[in-house]
Amino acid sequence: MKGQRIGMIAAFILLSILILAWYDGGEEAMRPIEQAVPLPQAVR
């Protein structure tokens, strides 16, 4: 009985965290990372 209650509390906490992360996850717009990358010259 006590173990089942602890499991339910843990599941509720996990579900709460997942819902909060889903709700808050889209607050900031994603921006592309643009940066010049030096490439070595091809050797023939």
Buried (B, 14 or more C-beta within 10 A) or exposed (E): EEEEEEEEEEEEEEEEEEEEEEEEEEEEEEEEEEEEEEEEEEEE
